[in-house]
């Protein structure tokens, strides 16, 4: 209903504007044509009235003056399609063109105005005519300059009506033809404008049902085309988020299901006596390790939730990177000693301070070093170094070992991602440590990156503003 309503509203408004415009234009043409007719009649009637006045002056005193005036009046009336008559100063009609039915005498006021000079009248001329006329009158003088009457040239407004009617009829026919073309054009233009919106509505309904494959072809470079591009980008982002959500749920389910299944199986074995007493301690230690792993997963997820929701507020202080590296390394002293790992670059690491949340930066270093210790082989090395610039500092943590492929390197910061090689080396990994590193650095305005060469090393680095 909404898409039809939008189409009808837009189409109806445009057609209403066009119709009103043509109606107003027709009214203006009607007024202009009427004014044009009056101006033309004013000029023609005035010229012929003056001409008749001059001839009447020449005829005064002649024996056949009335007959001569009648002939001239008939000729003029026929030529211009008007009524021509001559009235004496007392208002009585002296001569009128053939077929004319002018009531005599002429109205005193109108006669006085005509004798005084050229005058115009729009109406029935004071009752002289039975209908409305446009009349022009001018005085008649004798040879001695005395006023002896007035000549009147009157044109019926029925001619004006016919003239205006013909103009409007031609305009109406032309307007209807143009409006027909405009109707078709506006219909298809409106349909073309609304079509992407209909496609978006269809795609939105499909998205609501979980289908993110719909795309809107951007048919134009205008705002609607930009909206289609933005809609496609949004759909792509939502598809990625949906895929991430499904992957997240699957990974969480897997990470939680595995230790829970292990714990339940071993405890049932202890309770029902399947596991001998002399083996129970070993299996209970496995259960304890699984519970710790489960707790680690839950805590990591809670930390991520707080970081991504913005609930964790930064407590910015002056942080010495070297001090944090030393503290974290001491935390892993036992594991480092067990694997005979050589630590390089820490003793010469420069004391550079940045403004950051000390606890969160500690977590970043801890996760990176934890990852390095896990995947460094016995007798391997872990190297720390730093790149310092005027406004940024970059810390590198490199460990020797099998390394990662380019495909694995590109994905190590993804949530729950664990390279196949790492699954064989460490069963306690949750796949969240490096994702937490990236998230913490992003809320600090920093970045994280990884570099690796298969069979040689893996290097993680992070950059922070000073």
Residue pairs with C-beta under 8 A, 6 or more apart in sequence:
2 201
3 194
3 197
3 198
3 201
6 194
6 197
7 190
7 191
7 194
10 190
10 193
10 194
11 186
11 187
11 190
14 186
14 190
15 182
15 183
15 186
18 179
18 182
18 186
19 179
22 175
22 178
22 179
25 171
25 175
26 168
26 171
26 172
26 175
29 167
29 168
29 171
30 164
30 167
30 168
33 163
33 164
33 167
33 168
34 160
34 164
37 159
37 160
37 163
37 164
38 134
38 160
41 134
41 136
41 155
42 120
42 134
42 136
44 80
45 80
45 82
45 134
45 135
45 136
45 153
45 154
45 155
46 118
46 136
46 138
46 153
48 76
48 79
48 80
48 82
48 84
48 153
49 118
49 136
49 137
49 138
49 151
49 152
49 153
50 118
50 138
51 76
52 69
52 72
52 73
52 76
52 84
52 86
52 151
52 153
53 138
53 139
53 140
53 141
53 151
55 68
55 69
55 72
56 65
56 69
56 86
56 140
56 148
56 149
56 151
57 140
57 141
57 142
57 143
59 65
59 68
59 69
60 142
60 143
60 148
61 142
61 143
62 68
66 94
66 95
69 86
69 94
69 95
70 95
70 97
70 98
73 84
73 85
73 86
73 95
73 96
73 97
74 84
74 97
74 98
76 82
76 84
76 97
76 153
77 83
77 84
77 97
77 98
77 100
78 97
80 153
80 155
81 155
81 159
82 153
82 154
82 155
83 96
83 97
83 100
83 102
83 129
83 133
83 152
83 153
83 154
83 155
83 156
84 96
84 97
84 100
84 151
84 152
84 153
84 154
85 93
85 94
85 95
85 96
85 97
85 100
85 102
85 151
85 152
85 154
86 93
86 94
86 95
86 96
86 140
86 149
86 150
86 151
86 152
87 93
87 94
87 104
87 105
87 106
87 111
87 114
87 149
87 150
87 152
88 94
88 148
88 149
89 111
89 115
89 147
89 148
89 149
90 105
91 104
91 105
91 106
91 107
91 108
91 111
92 104
92 105
92 106
93 102
93 104
93 105
93 106
94 149
96 102
101 129
101 130
102 128
102 129
103 127
103 128
103 129
103 130
104 128
105 111
106 114
106 125
106 126
106 128
106 152
107 125
107 126
107 127
107 128
109 126
110 119
110 121
110 125
110 126
110 128
110 137
111 150
113 119
113 137
114 137
114 138
114 139
114 150
114 152
115 139
115 147
115 150
116 139
117 138
117 139
118 136
118 137
118 138
118 139
119 136
119 137
119 138
120 134
120 135
120 136
120 137
121 133
121 134
121 135
121 137
122 132
122 133
122 134
122 135
122 157
123 132
123 133
124 130
124 131
124 132
124 133
125 133
125 135
125 152
125 154
129 154
131 156
131 157
131 158
132 156
132 157
133 154
133 155
133 156
133 157
134 154
134 155
134 157
134 160
135 152
135 153
135 154
135 155
136 152
136 153
136 154
137 150
137 151
137 152
137 153
138 150
138 151
139 147
139 149
139 150
140 147
140 148
140 149
140 150
140 151
141 147
141 148
142 148
192 219
193 224
195 219
196 216
196 218
196 219
196 224
196 225
196 227
196 228
197 224
199 214
199 216
199 217
199 228
200 216
200 227
200 228
200 231
202 214
203 214
203 215
203 216
203 231
203 235
206 212
206 213
206 214
207 214
207 235
207 238
210 242
212 235
212 238
212 239
212 242
213 239
214 235
215 232
215 235
216 228
216 231
216 232
217 228
218 225
218 226
218 228
218 229
218 232
219 225
219 228
244 415
247 415
247 416
248 415
248 416
251 415
251 416
251 431
252 297
252 301
252 416
255 297
255 416
255 430
255 431
256 294
256 297
259 290
259 291
259 293
259 294
259 297
260 294
262 286
262 287
262 290
263 287
263 290
263 291
263 294
266 275
266 283
266 284
266 286
266 287
267 287
268 274
269 275
269 283
270 280
270 283
270 284
275 283
289 428
293 428
293 430
296 428
296 430
297 430
297 432
300 430
300 432
300 433
300 436
301 432
303 312
303 363
303 436
304 415
304 432
304 435
304 436
304 439
305 311
306 312
307 436
307 439
307 440
307 443
308 439
312 360
312 443
314 356
314 357
314 360
314 443
314 444
315 357
315 358
315 359
316 355
316 356
316 357
317 355
317 356
317 357
317 358
318 353
318 354
318 355
319 353
319 354
319 355
319 356
319 357
319 358
319 361
320 351
320 352
320 353
321 349
321 352
321 353
321 354
321 361
321 386
321 393
321 395
322 349
322 350
322 351
322 352
323 351
324 358
324 361
324 362
324 365
325 346
325 349
325 365
325 384
325 395
326 346
327 362
328 362
328 365
328 366
328 369
329 336
329 343
329 346
329 369
331 366
332 369
332 370
332 373
335 373
336 343
336 373
336 382
339 373
339 376
339 377
339 378
339 379
339 380
340 378
340 379
341 373
341 376
341 378
341 379
341 380
341 381
341 382
342 379
342 380
342 381
342 382
343 381
343 382
343 383
343 384
344 381
344 382
344 383
344 384
345 383
345 384
345 385
346 384
349 384
349 385
349 386
350 386
350 388
352 386
352 388
352 393
352 466
353 466
354 393
354 464
354 465
354 466
355 465
355 466
356 444
356 464
357 444
360 440
360 443
360 444
361 440
361 444
361 464
363 436
363 437
363 440
364 437
364 440
364 441
364 462
365 395
365 397
367 433
367 434
367 436
367 437
368 397
368 434
368 437
368 460
368 462
369 382
369 397
370 433
371 433
371 434
371 460
372 382
372 397
372 398
372 399
372 458
372 460
373 382
373 399
374 422
374 425
374 426
374 429
375 399
375 401
375 402
375 422
375 425
375 426
375 458
376 382
376 399
376 400
376 401
377 400
377 401
377 402
380 399
380 400
380 401
381 399
381 400
382 397
382 398
382 399
382 400
383 396
383 397
383 398
383 399
384 395
384 396
384 397
385 395
385 396
385 398
386 393
386 394
386 395
386 396
387 393
387 394
387 396
388 394
391 465
391 466
392 463
392 464
392 465
392 466
393 463
393 464
393 466
394 461
394 462
394 463
395 461
395 462
396 459
396 460
396 461
397 459
397 460
397 461
398 457
398 458
398 459
398 460
399 457
399 458
399 459
400 456
400 457
401 457
401 458
402 421
402 454
402 455
403 452
403 453
403 454
403 455
403 456
403 457
403 458
404 412
404 419
404 421
404 450
404 452
404 454
404 458
405 452
405 454
408 419
408 421
408 452
409 450
409 451
409 452
411 417
412 419
412 434
412 450
413 434
413 435
413 437
413 438
413 448
413 450
414 435
415 431
415 432
415 435
416 430
416 431
416 432
416 435
417 431
417 434
417 435
418 429
418 431
422 429
423 429
434 448
434 460
437 448
437 460
437 462
438 448
441 447
441 448
441 462
441 463
441 464
444 464
444 465
445 464
445 465
446 462
446 463
446 464
446 465
447 462
447 463
448 460
448 461
448 462
448 463
449 460
449 461
449 462
449 463
450 458
450 459
450 460
450 461
451 458
451 459
451 461
452 458
452 459
